[in-house]
């Protein structure tokens, strides 16, 4: 699902609420880092998001392009899930699923990237479309970890941050 909207990344790194909602019941943590190595006409970004409205929470990635010539922004969000919604006992088929951009998030690490880095995220997404899902080993956190590692971000120790929301929050703390 690609959504055309008016996302603009401000200097303080907050995405416009019309596309990525903020969970008002939890103090959201937001941070922006710049991994670009060259100037380009369009702005590209990857956002590591978490939400905690379930016992385990969830982590996912949002990608966006701020197209300067069209004066619009396109974004899509996706995460890794067990295919049939159950993945507690052993490996099960997994899938990449579209995320609703209006679903409230609790934490966001916004990473400004170049087009090549942005395109690599699509390659990672494609590789994960047929992966087996296994809690802790091949789950939503493992998926965002692979994307983050590809962008050169620091990753927290998974043993110290088992839940998705904890993991994304620690990513915010150690990247800057």
C-alpha positions in Angstrom: 0.0 0.0 0.0 1.5 3.3 -1.1 0.0 6.4 0.4 0.4 9.8 -1.1 0.3 12.4 1.6 1.9 15.5 2.8 4.6 14.1 5.1 7.3 16.6 5.8 10.2 16.0 8.1 10.7 19.0 10.2 14.0 20.1 11.7 13.2 18.3 14.9 12.2 15.1 13.1 8.5 14.8 13.7 6.4 13.3 10.9 3.1 15.0 10.2 0.3 13.4 12.2 -1.9 12.9 9.2 0.1 9.9 8.2 1.8 8.4 11.2 -0.3 8.8 14.3 1.1 9.2 17.8 -0.3 7.1 20.6 -1.5 9.8 23.0 -1.5 7.3 26.0 2.3 6.9 26.0 4.9 9.6 25.8 6.3 9.1 22.3 10.1 9.2 21.7 11.2 10.6 18.4 14.7 11.1 17.1 16.1 11.9 13.7 19.5 10.9 12.3 21.1 11.7 8.9 22.9 8.9 7.1 23.0 10.7 3.7 26.4 10.8 2.0 25.4 13.1 -0.9 22.9 15.8 -1.8 20.0 14.7 -4.0 17.0 16.4 -5.5 14.4 14.3 -3.5 14.5 13.5 0.2 14.4 9.9 1.2 13.7 8.5 4.7 13.3 5.3 6.6 11.5 5.3 9.9 11.8 2.6 12.5 8.4 2.5 14.4 7.0 0.7 17.3 3.7 0.4 19.0 2.8 -1.2 22.3 -1.0 -1.7 22.2 -0.7 -5.4 22.6 1.0 -7.7 25.1 4.1 -8.0 22.9 3.9 -4.8 20.8 5.2 -4.6 17.3 8.0 -3.0 15.3 7.9 -2.0 11.6 9.5 0.2 9.0 8.1 3.1 7.1 9.7 4.4 3.9 9.1 7.7 2.3 10.1 9.9 -0.6 9.6 13.7 -0.5 9.4 14.3 -4.3 10.5 17.9 -4.8 9.3 18.2 -8.4 5.8 16.8 -7.7 5.7 18.6 -4.3 4.3 15.6 -2.6 5.4 12.8 -0.3 4.8 9.1 -0.8 5.2 6.7 2.1 4.5 3.0 2.8 4.9 1.0 6.0 5.5 -2.7 6.4 6.4 -5.2 9.1 7.1 -9.0 9.5 4.4 -11.3 10.9 3.6 -15.0 11.2 1.6 -15.9 8.1 -1.5 -17.1 10.0 -1.2 -14.9 13.0 0.4 -17.5 15.3 4.1 -17.9 15.7 4.8 -18.7 19.4 5.6 -22.4 19.0 8.5 -23.1 16.6 9.0 -21.7 13.1 6.0 -21.0 11.0 5.6 -19.4 7.6 6.1 -15.6 7.7 5.0 -12.7 5.6 5.6 -9.0 5.1 2.4 -7.1 5.7 1.4 -3.6 5.0 1.0 -1.4 8.0 -1.7 1.3 8.3 0.1 4.6 8.4 -2.6 6.0 10.6 -2.0 3.3 13.3 -0.6 5.1 16.4 3.1 4.6 17.1 4.9 5.1 20.4 8.5 5.5 19.2 10.1 6.5 15.9 13.7 6.7 14.7 13.7 8.8 11.5 16.7 8.2 9.3 17.4 10.4 6.3 19.0 8.3 3.6 20.1 8.5 0.0 18.2 6.8 -2.9 20.6 3.9 -3.0 20.1 3.2 0.7 16.4 3.6 0.3 16.4 1.1 -2.6 18.3 -1.4 -0.5 15.4 -1.4 2.0 13.1 -2.7 -0.8 15.6 -5.5 -1.5 15.6 -6.5 2.2 11.8 -6.4 2.2 11.7 -8.7 -0.8 14.1 -11.2 0.8 11.9 -11.4 3.9 8.7 -12.1 2.0 9.3 -15.9 2.1 11.2 -16.2 5.5 10.1 -18.4 8.3 8.8 -16.6 11.4 10.2 -17.6 14.8 9.8 -15.5 17.9 13.1 -13.8 18.9 15.1 -15.2 16.0 13.1 -14.2 12.9 10.4 -11.8 14.1 9.5 -8.1 13.5 12.5 -7.0 15.6 14.9 -9.2 13.5 13.4 -7.7 10.4 13.9 -4.1 11.4 17.4 -5.0 12.7 18.4 -6.2 9.3 17.2 -2.9 7.8 18.9 -0.8 10.5 22.2 -2.7 10.1 22.1 -2.1 6.3 21.8 1.6 7.0 24.8 1.5 9.4 22.8 2.1 12.6 23.9 0.8 16.0 21.7 -2.1 17.3 20.9 -2.8 21.0 21.6 -6.2 22.4 18.4 -8.2 21.8 18.7 -9.9 25.2 18.4 -6.5 26.9 15.5 -5.5 24.7 13.2 -8.5 23.9 10.0 -6.6 23.1 9.7 -4.5 20.0 8.9 -1.2 21.7 11.9 -1.7 24.0 14.2 -2.4 21.1 13.1 0.7 19.1 13.4 2.9 22.1 17.0 1.6 22.7 17.8 2.2 19.0 16.8 5.8 19.7 19.1 6.0 22.7 22.3 4.6 20.9 22.0 6.3 17.5 22.6 10.0 17.1 
